[in-house]
Amino acid sequence: MTEDVFSEAATPRREIERIAALKRYEIMDSPSEKIFDGLLEIAAQVFQTPVLLLSFIDAERIFVKSAIGIDPIQISRTDSLLSHIIQQGEVLVRPEANFDEVHGLRFYAAAPLITSDGFHIGTFSIADYQCREFSAAEERMLASFARTAMDQVALRYAAIENVQEVASTNINLGNMQQRLLDLNSELEATNEQLTLTNSKLYKSYDITLLLNKNLKKSEQRLKSFITKAPIAFAILTGRELTIEVANDMVLKIWGKTTAVIGHPLATALPELQDQPYLDILDNVFTSGETYIGDTAPVMLEYDGVLSQQYFDFIYEPLSGEDGKTESIIVIANRVTDRILQKENLEALNQQLEIALKAGELGTYHLDIQNWKNNASATCKSHFGLPPTGDFQFKDFIQAIVPEHREAVEQKVQEAIAKNIIYQAEYLTCWPDGSLHWINSSGLTRYDAKGKPLDLIGVTVDVTKRKNYEAQKEDFLSIASHELKTPITSLRGTIQMLEMLKDKSADVTISKLIDMSGVSVKKITALVDDLLNMHRISLGQLKLNKTPISAAKLIRSCFQDINIIGKHQLNLIGDLDAVINADEQRIEQVVSNLINNAIKYAPESYKIDVRIEKKADDVKIHVRDYGEGIAPELQHQIFERYYRVYPDGKKYSGLGLGLYISAEIVRRHGGEIGVDSTPGEGSNFWFTIPYAF
C-alpha cells in the first residue's frame, strides 16, 4: 500500500508553508471568473488544443478554477499528474499515448503557478486527445501563460484585500462617530485611530499603483508573446476590419510592415478585393459565427507580383458586454509548401504510371513481415493471372519452373539479408501450360533499426527477347560448327602454300600467302570465340585443372603472340607461384588480355605482366600505358558483344574475348576486373586459387 505522503504527520514544513500561501489568496472553491476564462480561450487559440485547465492544489485535492473542453471536477491529488508539477516546479510535457485512460487524453503539458515568494500553488495545463509534438518555444509560451495567470491571481488577491481593508475602515469610522456622540472624552484616542486609518488608506493607494504596474507588465508580456508567436495572429476591429493587432508572422505572410496597423484590411491588402475572404469576414462579424478555412488558396502580393499561397485559418469573433461582435481574431498557418509537395508527388506518380504502362512493367509490394504480396494488374498478367486474382508470394514461387525455383528464392533472401538489389530472370509456367520468361528486380526497405519491412520492385515479360537469344545462339552454334570444317581445310591448304612460297619467284604471291595466313588465324579465333560462347551458354565449358607454374604459362603465351611494332612484354613479380587451373583456358585468358593491350594501346612501348601472391589465390596483372578507359565504360567491358571505341576509333572483333575470359576465370572460382585512368593506361587483372 502506498504511503499517504500528504497526511499531516508526513507533510514537510515546506508543504505547510505552501498551503498557507495558497490559502492567503482565497482562491479555493471560488466561483468562475471571466478574466481566467478569457485567458484560457486565448491559450486554446494559440496552442490549438481542445482541453485547458487552470487548477489550484492544496494538501488533499485539486480545485479547477477554470476549464475548457472538460468538466471542472475535483480529483484526488495523489492520482493527478498536476502533483508532479508542484514537486518539480517546471514545465511538464507528456507526449506519450494513452497516459490518461479515464478521459482518453493522449497528450498533456502543464506549467506551475509560482507565487512571488516562490511557492507552487497550481498549474496552467493543456491537453489533447491526439499525440503531438511540443517544441521548446511552445514550452516557453505555456510558462508565459502560467505567469500571466499568476499575475491575475495576485491582482485578485490585492483587490480583495483592498476591499476588506476599506470595509474595515468604514466600520471603524462608524464606531468612532458613535463614540464621539457618547464619549467626547475619547476624542484624542479617536484622532489617533483616524491617523492609523489614513495610513492604511495611503498603503491601499500604494498597492493600487503596484497592481496597475503589474497589470501593465502582464499586458506587455501578452503583447510580446503574441508578437513573437510562431503562428500568424491578427485582430481586426469593427465592421471596417481595422487592423488593431498584427504579429510578425502575419505581417510576413501578408508581405507588409507594421505601417498597415490602424488601416482597414481592404486598404492594407487591396489584392483581396476580388477574393471571397472580405465577404467571409463580414459574415463572421455580422453572424458572430466562427469560420474555419482548410487549405484555402489566397492570392497575395509580394514585391509587386501576385503569388498564390495556401492557408489553414480560423476567423473567431470577439463579442462585447452587449453580446455584439466587436473584433475578429485571425489565426492562420501557411501550408503552401505542403500543397506544392503534394502536387509534385501526384505529378511524379502520374509520370511513373505512364512509364510503367509504356514499358509494360508490372509492380509488386511484398510485405516481408507476413509475406503478403500486393501486385499490379500488369504484374499478374506476366504470370497468366487475371487482374482481380490473388497473387501471394507462395503463388509466385509455385509459378516458377522447378529448376529455377530454388535460385530465385535464394536471390530474394540474399537481397533482403544483405541490402542489395534483387535481380532475377527465370522461366514460369502459366495456368494454361505455356512457358514465359520473366525478369524481376526490387529493393528492400528497412525501418530506423535496420529491420526489413518490404520488398518493392518491378517485373517484365522477356519471353520474346529470350526466344530471339535462343534463336541467335542456335544460329551461331550451327554457323560456327559449319564454318569449322572449311576453315580447317583452308588453313591446311595455306600451310602447304607457305611451304611452297619460298620456291616462287613472284614476291607478290609470297605476300598474299602470308596475308591469307593472318586472315585465317583471325577467322579461326572468331569461330573459336563463337563456339566457346555457345558452350558457356549451355554450361558445357569443361575445365581440366592441374597444378601449373603461372610464370611458365605466361611465357608460353609470350611465344605464341605475334607482336607487331615496338611492344615489349615484361614478366615480373612472384615467378614461383603455382596455380590450380586448366592450362589451355588460362593461356586463352592471358593471351586475350595481352592482345587487347596491343590492340587498344598501340602507342604503349611496353606491356607488363605481373604475378602477385595473395592470401588464398594468385593475382595476375596485365598493364599497358595507353589511352585508358573512361570510368563509365569500365563496368560494361566484360559484357557479351561489348566493344570499346575510344575517340571514335573502331576495332575488329565480336566483343566476346573479355566475356569469355571472365567466364573462364569465374568457373575457376576467381575474379576479374580492370583499373584504368584515362591518359594513364589500363591494368586488367584476374585471380586463380592456389594449387594446394
MOMO-V492280 format. One record per run of one state. SS is the DSSP state (H for helix, E for strand, C for the rest). FROM is the first residue (numbers start at 1). TO is the last residue. If there is no record, write none. Layout:
# MOMO-V492280
((SS | FROM | TO) (SS | FROM | TO))
This chain:
# MOMO-V492280
((C | 1 | 12) (H | 13 | 24) (C | 25 | 33) (H | 34 | 47) (C | 48 | 50) (E | 51 | 57) (C | 58 | 60) (E | 61 | 68) (C | 69 | 74) (E | 75 | 76) (H | 77 | 79) (C | 80 | 81) (H | 82 | 88) (C | 89 | 91) (E | 92 | 94) (C | 95 | 99) (E | 100 | 100) (C | 101 | 104) (E | 105 | 105) (C | 106 | 106) (E | 107 | 114) (C | 115 | 119) (E | 120 | 128) (C | 129 | 135) (H | 136 | 182) (C | 183 | 183) (H | 184 | 228) (C | 229 | 231) (E | 232 | 237) (C | 238 | 241) (E | 242 | 246) (C | 247 | 247) (H | 248 | 254) (C | 255 | 257) (H | 258 | 260) (C | 261 | 263) (E | 264 | 264) (H | 265 | 268) (C | 269 | 269) (H | 270 | 272) (C | 273 | 276) (H | 277 | 287) (C | 288 | 290) (E | 291 | 302) (C | 303 | 304) (E | 305 | 319) (C | 320 | 324) (E | 325 | 334) (C | 335 | 335) (H | 336 | 358) (C | 359 | 361) (E | 362 | 367) (C | 368 | 371) (E | 372 | 375) (C | 376 | 376) (H | 377 | 381) (C | 382 | 392) (H | 393 | 399) (E | 400 | 400) (C | 401 | 401) (H | 402 | 418) (C | 419 | 421) (E | 422 | 429) (C | 430 | 434) (E | 435 | 446) (C | 447 | 451) (E | 452 | 461) (C | 462 | 462) (H | 463 | 503) (C | 504 | 506) (H | 507 | 538) (C | 539 | 545) (E | 546 | 549) (H | 550 | 560) (C | 561 | 567) (E | 568 | 573) (C | 574 | 577) (E | 578 | 581) (C | 582 | 582) (H | 583 | 600) (C | 601 | 605) (E | 606 | 613) (C | 614 | 616) (E | 617 | 623) (C | 624 | 630) (H | 631 | 634) (C | 635 | 645) (H | 646 | 648) (C | 649 | 656) (H | 657 | 667) (C | 668 | 671) (E | 672 | 677) (C | 678 | 680) (E | 681 | 690) (C | 691 | 692))
